[in-house]
Amino acid sequence: MSLAEHFRELRNRVILSVLAIAALSVLGWYWYDPIIDFISAPVENVRDADGQRIVTLNFDSITGAFALQLRVSIFTGILAASPIWLWQTWAFLLPGLTPKEKKIALGYFFFAIPLFFAGAAMAAFTFPRLYAILLSFAPASFTNIMSAPDYLNVVLYFCLAFGLAFLLPVVLLALNQIGILPARTMLKGWRITLFGILVFSAIMTPDPSAVSMLAMAAPVFLLYWCAVAMAFAMERLRRRRGDDAGDRYRDLTPDQATPLR
């Protein structure tokens, strides 16, 4: 394919992804009330000893409520359409792989979707507890008046960041499967990986406290070690079968080397 053809294919896949997100954002707009009730539940649940709410969400402009509903709807569309736009991204890269790599990539793609949602679900489970811990530092005589859009940013980015971070094992195992990243290299580079996870967590969590950063970094680092263990097991299995990752690039005929459209 020429460069122009690659750009046209990329344009078509981006358009399909945007249309899917737009269509599912309409559902997010329709189901806005139950969604916003779920998102604001941590605020409702934080109360003082007398059972009174100590946090109030507010809007600082007349268009704030409309903008909030629009953002919640779009985020719902992005999350619900994630299988579609992830597949479009994956499908754009597949033609550049060898036939065996295509099978590996497809397998990891179908594994990545539930892992992404598992990360988002863990964020939804963790955030209310994290929020209660952070608010517990407020003096008893104080009342928290929080901007609703700022609160929404924390919740939505937290869920999205967890979902993306949980894809780390998929990426590592895919690179190991095609022979680019040996398990021994992954094991030796755990310090660099830990630093990268901490930096990623600090960037992706808008909350400036270290609590939210560590809440994300801890499970991701645990998943990294799971990926290392699985990489060693997969390499041992390949050695028993006599399958060397480097052999996949040898003896390729022109038909095999050229992606089929």
Disulfide bonds with the S-S distance in Angstrom:
none
